[in-house]
Structure formats: structure tokens, C-alpha cells
Amino acid sequence: MLADVVHHLVCPVCGSDLDLADRGLRCPAGHTFDIARQGYANLLPGNARPGTADTPEMVRARDDFLCAGHFAGLADRLAWDVSRAGPSFVLDAGAGTGYYLSRILDRSPDSTGLALDISKHAARRAAKAHPRAGAVVADLWRPLPLRDGAADTVVNVFAPRNAAEFHRVLRDDGLLFTVTPSPRHLGPLVEALGLLTIDERKTERTDAALAGYFKLDSRREIDTQAELTHDEVTTLVGMGPSAHHVAAELLAERLERVPDPLPVPLSFVLSGYRRLE
């Protein structure tokens, strides 16, 4: 709930501390932000735009696919790695529906967490993902609405990475965990369905983007396989960036050319970074 994490939050307008007030958040300067009936707060400044935020359809697809357990192995491995650091407060930056944060908090019973996402549709679900998690709508490319050094751990799963802000909101010995797809992710399905390809140098580029703020502490590759029906493949495509590039009718036409069900390789890179002084 937001009440568990509000002491970590700051006003996105003036940077002052936020407190609960009636059905909203308020700073000493008088800036107020409503808490939606679903339990999340929108901390986007008035001049911000959601841009490419996940649509209701994308959020629904992600929730359906993740709840079916296809990425459970990845979530469990991430939760285990985070729990070994013994965090008291975890920021999930680009949290989506809160699926990964919920698994982390289950593994770390003394922790609280904040799900941050630019999509209000995702925040609605994230606010209910776990009793020890709060959710806010915020833009990862802007100053994050958190105090300096508030988080023990920042988690970033398939989301944009703001190295400077992650560095600011982490405590001195804090850890950042990122999850990115490897070039092997989805295998032949990428070409068969005309999906967006994964950059062969994505891991290298991630390291470069974080350089100067973080140093690599650990890395593991996670490779599994799922037997997916055409409906499940449609859901998988619909929850990611390819949803913006492959029309539903074209996807259905291309799916007719592949077996139903079919084995789909799932491949990820889980990296841990330590904050530089």
C-alpha cells in the first residue's frame, strides 16, 4: 500500500517530501496528487505526456501471460538474487503489473516495494499486486519522485534505464538488477511472425549505458522453453513492443503457417550492478 512507502516519495513539482492527506498526497508547498480508488497515485507533472505507455490491451495481455506462469522461472531467479541482498525497500522501475515485484516481496518478507510505471493501466494492477507494495505513475526519463538514497535495490525488467536517476535514488551500497531479452529470445518465431529483432549487442549496450554510475557485479543467462498455443503467442506478442508494429490481422495470418501449439525459446540476461561512489 502507498502508506507503507510514502515516506520515500517526493513531490515531482518541487522535490519536497510527500505525506498522505485525505485521499491524496500533499507536499508542504501545497502541491496535491489524488490517490485513485484502485490505490495508485499519479505523480506525473502536469506537462508530462504518457507517450508510448502500455495500453489497456497490452496490460491485459501481460497480466494473462505472466499469470499463466510462462516467465515464473525468470521471476523466481530474480527474486532469489534480490533477496540475497536483504533489501528493506525495493523500487521496481518500469514495473508493469507488479508481477516481478510481487515475487520479490514474497521472497523478502521484511521488505516493502514501490511499483513505478508510466501507464496508469499498469499501475491500477500493480497497486493490488502485493499488500506490501505501493504504485505510482511516473516517467522513468524524468527525475524520479523518490528521495536521494531511498532504495536498497532497484529492479528494471524489460524497461527503459535512467542510469543517473537510478544512481541517485539508490543508497551508497545499493544494487541494480536488470533483465533484458537475449538475441535468442523467441528464436525462429521472430522471423516467422515479423517481430522486432533483439540487438545482438544489447547486453553490451546496456553495460555502456550504465557505465560511470554502476559496475557489473553479476550476470547469468536464463534459457527455457515454453509450449505455447496460437492464442498464447498472440498474448505474448500483444504485451510487448511488437504490439505496436504487427497488426492483429497480419499476426493471425502469419500464425496460421506455424504449428499449434509450438515450442518457443525464452531467453533472458539477468544482470546485477553495484552502485559506484
Stockholm file with secondary structure:
# STOCKHOLM 1.0

chainA/1-277         MLADVVHHLVCPVCGSDLDLADRGLRCPAGHTFDIARQGYANLLPGNARPGTADTPEMVRARDDFLCAGHFAGLADRLAWDVSRAGPSFVLDAGAGTGYYLSRILDRSPDSTGLALDISKHAARRAAKAHPRAGAVVADLWRPLPLRDGAADTVVNVFAPRNAAEFHRVLRDDGLLFTVTPSPRHLGPLVEALGLLTIDERKTERTDAALAGYFKLDSRREIDTQAELTHDEVTTLVGMGPSAHHVAAELLAERLERVPDPLPVPLSFVLSGYRRLE
#=GR chainA/1-277 SS CHHHHGGGBBCTTTCCBCEEETTEEECTTCCEEEBCTTSCEECCCTTCCCTTCCCHHHHHHHHHHHHTTTTHHHHHHHHHHHHHTCCSEEEEETCTTSHHHHHHHHHCTTCEEEEEESCHHHHHHHTTSCTTEEEEECCTTSCCSBCTTCEEEEEEESSCCCHHHHHHHEEEEEEEEEEEECTTTTTTHHHHHTCCCCCTTHHHHHHHHHTTTEEEEEEEEEEEEEEECHHHHHHHHHTSGGGGTSCHHHHHHHHTTSCSSEEEEEEEEEEEEEECC
#=GC SS_cons         CHHHHGGGBBCTTTCCBCEEETTEEECTTCCEEEBCTTSCEECCCTTCCCTTCCCHHHHHHHHHHHHTTTTHHHHHHHHHHHHHTCCSEEEEETCTTSHHHHHHHHHCTTCEEEEEESCHHHHHHHTTSCTTEEEEECCTTSCCSBCTTCEEEEEEESSCCCHHHHHHHEEEEEEEEEEEECTTTTTTHHHHHTCCCCCTTHHHHHHHHHTTTEEEEEEEEEEEEEEECHHHHHHHHHTSGGGGTSCHHHHHHHHTTSCSSEEEEEEEEEEEEEECC
//
